[in-house]
Amino acid sequence: MSHASAVGMLIDVTRCIGCNQCVDACAQANNLGQDTPAPQDSPDGLSARRWNTVLMGPAGRYVRKQCRHCLEPACVSACPVGAMHKTPEGPVIYDSSKCLGCRYCMMACPYGIPRYQWDALAPLVRKCTLCYERLQAGKWPACVDACPAQATIFGTRRELLAEAHHRLETEPRRYLQTVFGENEVGGTSVLYISDVPLDFLARGHLGHEPLPALTEVVMGKIPPVALGVAALMGGLYWIIDRRMRLMGGHPAPVEHEHEIDS
C-alpha cells in the first residue's frame, strides 16, 4: 500500500469547539481507564492513559495533540527490537511483547508523543494507534465518530490532502496557506489545517527530511556498544564478587592455584 492510499485523519482547527468528546471516545474505545498522569507527562496532558488531548493554542484556538503516524516514523527506526511498527494501512502501532522498555522511541519522536507507564509493575509504552483494531473491523477511529463539529475527518491520505487544499483555496482568508503534516519530517498521516501556527505541537523546528536517516545511524551503533558494556559490567562483577569473597574469608575457587603447605 502506498503512502497516498494509507489512511489517516484531517483535523480542521478552525472547527474544533474544545468539547473533549474525542478524548473521552478514545479512552472508552481503548479501555484506558482513569487518567493518572505522572509529572513526566505534563504539561500537554498526554499520558499512558490519555492518548489524545485538546490544548489551548494561539489566539484561543483549541488544538488536538496526538500521534501523527509519520510516513517514515523516527520511533520505528529508533526501536532496537521492532516493538514499534509501521503498518501498510498507515497507523504506527506497538507490540508490547517485544518492548525492552528502553524508551528510545520517546526520545526519537519529533512530536513528543509516546508515553511510559510509570506507575505500572510491568510498564509499557503507550500512544494512539489510530484505532487500528477498529480499522481492521471496517470502522472509523473512535475520535472521528465522536466529533460533533466534524473537525476531524477520516480517509486516505490522498483524499485528505485533496480536501485540505480545496478548503485552503476556496477560503484563503480563513486558513494559513499550509497543510501541517504534508511535508514535515517526510509527511504524516494525521494532517492539520489551521488559522494559527501549530509549531508548538513539535519539538523545535521540523524540516522536510525524514528523521529515520538520522536515527538509524545512531541506532546502528547500539549493538556493539551494548555488547561492550555487557562485557565490562560482567568483568566488574567478577572482580567485585571475588574481592568480597576474599574479605569474608571465603576465597573464590580459582583453577590451577598451587596448594599452600601447612
Beta strands, then each sheet from edge to edge (+ up, - down):
strand 1: 7-12
strand 2: 53-56
strand 3: 62-65
strand 4: 84-86
strand 5: 92-94
strand 6: 115-116
strand 7: 125-126
strand 8: 152-156
strand 9: 190-193
sheet 1: 8+ 1- 9-
sheet 2: 2+ 3-
sheet 3: 4+ 5-
sheet 4: 6+ 7-
end
